């Protein structure tokens, strides 16, 4: 079965820390630039089917053995706008419950253009 490539944008149109949401075949996909690496996730939260990719791009609290709050991973976490579930943009894994994963798509950057493999 042949895979289709969906053109997203030119690489310079997706600066570090930004996202672009594109439609293809009745679904929407969020494409993210995380510290210079490009990732694509289905815009459907596996928790309750909310528009995951429209939520804030953030960091999260890091584990510590002391009574302190340490914020880290800035720009690497996507928080679902519906219920606040946090997902790693790089892997799609839910931080609160790793049994849940956002669907990921392969990304190809070729001649300064970003494509998502469908």
Secondary structure as GFF3:
##gff-version 3
##sequence-region A 1 118
A	DSSP	beta_strand	5	10	.	.	.	ID=ss1
A	DSSP	three_ten_helix	11	13	.	.	.	ID=ss2
A	DSSP	beta_strand	19	24	.	.	.	ID=ss3
A	DSSP	beta_strand	27	34	.	.	.	ID=ss4
A	DSSP	beta_strand	37	42	.	.	.	ID=ss5
A	DSSP	three_ten_helix	52	54	.	.	.	ID=ss6
A	DSSP	beta_strand	57	61	.	.	.	ID=ss7
A	DSSP	beta_strand	71	79	.	.	.	ID=ss8
A	DSSP	beta_strand	86	88	.	.	.	ID=ss9
A	DSSP	beta_strand	104	110	.	.	.	ID=ss10
A	DSSP	beta_strand	113	117	.	.	.	ID=ss11
###
